[in-house]
Amino acid sequence: MISWKRMDELRAELGDDDFEEVVGLFLDEVEGALQRLAATQSASALQEDLHALRGSALNLGMQQLATLCREAETMLERGDPGLPDIAPIAAAFDASRALLAENRLIATG
């Protein structure tokens, strides 16, 4: 679900304070993106948000989240009927956030 190696590399590159800030900004960004994804009926808007979310997830080592975003992007690129289900993406984000909290990489409450 999360590449802890990537998390460690990022922390080493940024230092503790900047790492925590980057992770916090990412979590805020994802929450906003998930709200937009749930509200939009535009395939192009979905694709833009999914692409940005996937890139950010990869940078932070959130492999499952990135994979689900890529699968949804692919569905849109192929022109499959309907819009992708965002629920698995939201669930992967929630699980990743819980793991970050469990490993004390983010503050809780």
VENURTA-V814642 format. One record per pair of residues at least 24 apart in sequence whose ideal C-beta (glycine too) atoms are under 6 Angstrom apart, sorted by the first residue. I is the first residue (numbers start at 0). J is the second residue. D is the distance in whole Angstrom. If there is no record, write none. Layout:
# VENURTA-V814642
<<I	J	D> <I	J	D>>
This chain:
# VENURTA-V814642
<<0	63	5> <1	60	6> <1	61	6> <1	95	6> <1	98	6> <2	60	3> <2	62	6> <5	60	3> <6	60	5> <22	105	6> <25	55	6> <25	59	6> <29	92	5> <33	89	5> <36	85	5> <37	85	6> <42	75	5> <46	72	6> <46	75	5> <61	95	5> <63	91	5> <64	91	5> <64	92	6> <64	95	6> <67	91	5>>
